[in-house]
Amino acid sequence: MQLKWSRFNVEVPVPQNNAVVIFNTLTRDIVSVDQELINSLRETEFAQLSEQELLRLRDAKIVVDQGLDEVAYMRYLLGEQKYTQAGLGLFLCFTADCNLKCSYCFEDYRGGFKRNVI
């Protein structure tokens, strides 16, 4: 099986540990590898990885099958999340009647508040 480096990887060097943290923006998974290993991974030299290391990188989608269309896979995941019933969303919308007086609020309360309670 041929593997490739995912296009959704973001690398953050950690010089004090001689390591690189890899964040996959598609799976939101994080893996830390040493600097020597990251150079091999960029050159798609996966043969030197242990089976456990390779499995971890594949599970996190840091490396993916060569034939995988990652953009189509991303669209599939987004569509799946849109129609799943596994989660519940909550949206709170405060109005000018709010009296929390948050310092970051964008509302203009020059006239004061309309009520003493929320």
C-alpha positions as CSV (number, residue, x, y, z in Angstrom):
1,M,0.0,0.0,0.0
2,Q,1.3,3.4,-0.9
3,L,1.0,6.2,1.6
4,K,1.3,10.0,1.3
5,W,1.6,13.0,3.7
6,S,-1.8,14.5,4.3
7,R,-2.5,17.9,2.8
8,F,-4.3,18.9,6.1
9,N,-1.2,18.7,8.3
10,V,0.2,21.7,10.1
11,E,3.7,21.4,11.6
12,V,4.8,23.3,14.7
13,P,8.5,23.0,15.6
14,V,9.4,22.5,19.2
15,P,13.2,23.3,19.2
16,Q,13.8,22.7,22.9
17,N,12.7,19.0,22.5
18,N,14.1,18.6,19.0
19,A,10.5,17.6,18.0
20,V,7.7,18.7,15.7
21,V,4.1,18.7,16.7
22,I,1.8,17.8,13.8
23,F,-1.8,18.9,13.8
24,N,-4.2,17.5,11.3
25,T,-6.8,20.1,10.6
26,L,-9.3,17.6,9.2
27,T,-9.3,15.1,12.1
28,R,-8.2,17.7,14.8
29,D,-5.6,15.1,16.0
30,I,-2.2,16.0,17.3
31,V,1.0,13.9,17.1
32,S,4.5,14.7,18.3
33,V,7.5,13.3,16.5
34,D,11.2,13.9,16.6
35,Q,12.9,16.1,14.0
36,E,14.7,13.2,12.2
37,L,11.4,11.3,11.8
38,I,9.6,14.3,10.3
39,N,12.3,14.7,7.6
40,S,11.7,11.0,6.6
41,L,8.0,11.4,6.7
42,R,8.2,14.4,4.3
43,E,10.1,12.3,1.9
44,T,7.5,9.5,2.2
45,E,10.0,7.1,3.7
46,F,7.5,5.1,5.8
47,A,9.4,1.8,5.8
48,Q,11.5,2.8,8.8
49,L,8.4,3.3,11.0
50,S,7.3,0.6,13.4
51,E,3.9,-0.9,12.9
52,Q,2.6,0.9,16.0
53,E,3.9,4.3,14.8
54,L,2.5,3.8,11.4
55,L,-0.9,2.8,12.8
56,R,-1.0,5.9,15.0
57,L,-0.1,8.2,12.1
58,R,-2.8,6.5,9.9
59,D,-5.5,6.7,12.6
60,A,-4.8,10.4,13.0
61,K,-4.8,10.8,9.1
62,I,-1.3,12.3,9.3
63,V,-0.4,9.9,6.5
64,V,-3.2,8.6,4.2
65,D,-3.5,6.1,1.4
66,Q,-2.1,7.5,-1.9
67,G,-5.4,7.1,-3.7
68,L,-7.5,9.0,-1.1
69,D,-9.1,12.2,-2.4
70,E,-8.8,14.2,0.8
71,V,-11.0,17.0,-0.4
72,A,-13.8,14.6,-1.2
73,Y,-13.3,13.0,2.2
74,M,-13.5,16.4,3.9
75,R,-16.8,17.1,2.1
76,Y,-18.1,13.7,3.1
77,L,-17.3,14.4,6.8
78,L,-18.8,17.8,6.7
79,G,-22.0,16.5,5.1
80,E,-22.1,13.6,7.7
81,Q,-21.9,16.1,10.6
82,K,-24.6,18.3,9.1
83,Y,-27.2,15.5,9.0
84,T,-26.2,13.4,12.1
85,Q,-28.5,13.3,15.1
86,A,-25.7,12.5,17.5
87,G,-25.2,16.0,18.8
88,L,-27.2,18.8,20.1
89,G,-26.5,22.4,19.5
90,L,-27.5,25.4,21.6
91,F,-27.5,29.0,20.6
92,L,-28.2,31.8,23.1
93,C,-29.0,35.2,21.7
94,F,-29.0,38.0,24.2
95,T,-30.8,41.2,23.4
96,A,-30.6,44.8,24.7
97,D,-32.7,43.6,27.6
98,C,-29.8,41.7,29.0
99,N,-28.3,43.0,32.2
100,L,-25.1,41.0,32.5
101,K,-23.0,44.1,31.6
102,C,-20.2,42.0,30.0
103,S,-17.1,44.1,29.3
104,Y,-16.9,42.6,25.7
105,C,-20.5,43.2,24.8
106,F,-21.2,45.2,21.6
107,E,-24.6,46.6,22.7
108,D,-24.9,50.2,23.5
109,Y,-26.7,50.8,26.9
110,R,-26.7,54.6,27.1
111,G,-30.4,54.6,28.0
112,G,-29.8,52.1,30.8
113,F,-31.4,48.6,31.1
114,K,-35.0,47.9,30.7
115,R,-35.3,45.3,33.4
116,N,-33.6,44.4,36.6
117,V,-33.5,40.7,35.9
118,I,-32.5,38.5,33.0
